[in-house]
Amino acid sequence: MSETENRNENTENIDQKALELAQDFSYDGFQVVRRELFAHLREPAVVIRRDSVTFNTACIAGLEDAVYIQILVNPENKRMVVRKCEENDKDALRWCIAKPDKRKSRKMSNKIFSAMLYDMMDWSMDCRYKILGHKITYESETIYVFDLLETEIFMDTKRKKKVAEETVSSEAANQGEQTLLDKEKTTVADEEKARKKRNRIPFYPSDWKDSFGLPVEEHKKALEINMREGYVELTSCR
């Protein structure tokens, strides 16, 4: 059989399969896969740690030329909003480093705000939480909405590592044994490698375990509710 005949036969088989699938197709039983389950390095996101909040570069680039923002939190629906403001506005926060040619992300150090969020969400203090931002327009204003219930979760063991190293050094110094210190340093180095590996492994809320996302109809209703409330979702930054 010639190459052309093989190609034609394969095309016919594909077309036949498509016809079979189309005959009884329905969205019943399908789930719209959460975008959090995919890599999204260039999508707007925030990382919340026990002592800081950091918005990524994609997030900052997507809010025009904003250098100062206000952060709003809704304790009822567990959502956080970021909106542009002026430097002298009440509760203005600087969220980036502004240079003549670009704006760069900056770590927004805090302890009380993160502590309040962790307490509200019942988050683990040993973890950091990454949440994707949804860029929308509301009452002619462009804002970001972060659903605090839709998180990527990573182990955040830097603090534990520092405490362990300080404890090892103190014990070795008190005993005056250099060999013990060298041995413990090797142990710490091995632990550091394991820590870095754990630090990169994401995990998710337990209620995501048996679900890729919302069922199609429920997903559609959620979008309709946002539209009725006056929210219009914009195209994500890339």
C-alpha positions, -999 to +999 in steps of 0.1 A: +000+000+000+014+034-010+020+063+014-009+082+000-032+053+004-021+048+040-027+085+047-062+084+032-070+053+053-059+070+085-079+100+076-110+079+071-105+061+104-101+095+122-132+109+106-152+077+115-141+081+152-151+117+152-185+108+139-189+082+166-179+107+193-202+134+180-233+112+179-239+110+216-216+137+229-227+156+261-209+177+287-225+157+314-199+143+338-171+166+325-152+190+348-135+222+338-099+217+348-086+242+373-059+264+358-040+261+391-031+225+381-009+238+352+024+257+351+017+294+351+050+312+355+039+341+334+004+345+349-004+370+376+000+355+411+007+363+447+028+343+472+018+347+508+043+336+535+041+339+573+060+372+572+055+386+537+034+391+506+050+391+471+032+398+438+049+384+408+062+405+378+033+394+356+008+407+382+025+440+384+028+444+347-009+438+343-020+467+364-009+494+341+016+518+357+005+512+393+033+516+419+010+519+449-020+497+457-047+490+483-053+455+494-089+445+503-100+413+520-135+398+522-136+374+552-169+360+541-161+348+506-124+344+513-112+367+485-085+393+483-086+423+459-058+445+447-065+479+432-044+508+421-042+539+442-020+570+446+009+573+469-008+596+494-041+577+495-051+562+528-037+527+533-016+529+501+011+502+499+041+501+476+040+468+458+069+472+433+103+488+427+098+515+401+126+523+376+125+545+346+122+516+322+104+490+342+088+480+375+101+450+395+084+429+421+093+435+458+088+416+490+062+433+511+073+424+546+047+421+573+039+399+602+004+409+614-014+408+581+000+374+572-008+361+607-044+373+603-047+356+569-032+324+581-056+324+611-086+332+589-078+305+564-065+280+590-033+277+570-002+259+581+027+281+593+051+256+577+038+264+542+036+292+517+006+298+495+005+308+459-028+322+445-035+331+409-049+365+402-080+371+381-079+405+363-114+420+360-131+453+356-156+465+381-173+499+379-149+510+352-119+501+374-094+474+366-085+452+397-072+418+406-092+393+425-075+364+443-096+335+456-079+324+488-096+291+486-079+282+453-043+278+464-011+261+455+007+250+487+044+246+491+065+236+522+084+267+534+111+254+557+137+282+556+129+292+592+132+257+605+165+253+587+179+284+604+168+272+638+184+238+632+217+253+622+218+276+653+210+247+676+238+225+660+264+253+664+254+260+700+256+223+710+290+219+693+304+250+709+293+240+743+309+206+740+340+220+724+341+192+698+351+203+663+345+168+649+309+169+661+304+203+645+318+190+612+296+159+613+265+180+620+274+204+592+273+175+568+240+165+582+227+200+577+239+201+541+221+168+534+190+182+550+193+214+530+192+193+497+162+175+509+146+208+520+151+224+486+134+194+470+105+195+494+102+232+489+095+228+451+068+201+455+033+216+454+002+201+470-034+212+471-064+215+494-078+182+504-112+188+487-094+189+453-083+153+456-111+137+437-119+165+413-102+182+384-125+212+387-161+224+387-186+204+366-194+222+334-228+235+344-216+247+378-187+264+361-211+282+338-233+293+366-203+307+385-194+329+355-231+340+352-231+351+389-200+372+384-216+389+354-247+397+373-226+412+401-210+435+376-177+417+372-162+412+338-132+390+336-104+402+313-078+382+294-050+369+316-016+385+312+009+363+293 
